[in-house]
Amino acid sequence: MTPLVLTHAELVEITGKESGAAQCRVLTRMGWAFERVGSRPLVSRAYAERRLAGEQPRAPAGFDLAAVR
C-alpha cells in the first residue's frame, strides 16, 4: 500500500536535504504546502504528484495528524 504522505527518502530526493528543518526551508522556498510534525515536513502524496506534474494545486485543507503522532 502506498503511503498517503511522502517518505523521508522521497523528501530527500525532492529537496536534496536530509534534515527535516532543511527540508521545510526548501519546500517553503519552492512554494509547496506541507504540515510539520516537530521539525519534519509532511507532504501529501496526491499534492506532490500534481506539483511534480507541473500543476499548481491548491494546498490540502489539512491533515488529520492524530494517526501519525
C-alpha positions in Angstrom: 0.0 0.0 0.0 1.3 3.4 -0.9 1.6 5.9 2.0 -0.6 9.0 1.9 2.4 11.2 2.6 5.9 11.3 1.1 8.5 9.2 2.7 11.7 10.6 4.1 13.7 9.2 1.1 11.3 10.9 -1.3 11.6 14.2 0.5 15.4 13.9 0.4 15.2 13.3 -3.4 12.9 16.3 -3.9 14.7 18.7 -1.6 18.3 17.4 -1.6 18.3 17.7 2.2 18.5 15.1 4.9 17.2 17.1 7.9 13.6 17.8 8.4 14.3 21.5 9.2 16.3 21.9 6.0 13.6 20.1 4.0 11.0 22.6 5.4 13.1 25.5 4.3 13.5 24.1 0.8 9.8 23.3 0.5 8.9 26.8 1.6 11.2 28.3 -1.0 9.6 26.0 -3.6 6.2 27.2 -2.6 5.0 23.8 -1.6 2.3 23.2 1.0 3.1 21.0 3.9 2.4 20.3 7.6 5.0 20.0 10.3 5.3 17.3 12.9 8.1 18.6 15.0 10.8 19.6 12.5 9.7 17.0 10.0 7.5 18.1 7.0 4.5 16.0 5.9 3.6 16.4 2.2 0.5 14.8 0.8 1.4 12.3 -1.9 -1.5 13.5 -4.1 -0.4 17.1 -3.8 3.3 16.2 -4.6 2.3 14.2 -7.6 0.3 17.1 -9.0 3.1 19.6 -8.3 5.7 17.3 -10.0 3.3 17.0 -13.0 3.5 20.8 -13.4 0.2 21.7 -11.9 -0.4 24.4 -9.2 -2.9 22.5 -7.0 -4.5 24.2 -4.0 -3.0 23.2 -0.7 -4.8 20.4 1.0 -7.2 21.6 3.7 -5.1 20.0 6.4 -4.1 16.6 7.6 -5.6 14.6 10.5 -2.3 14.2 12.3 -3.8 12.1 15.1 -2.7 8.9 13.4 0.9 9.9 12.9 1.7 11.3 16.3 
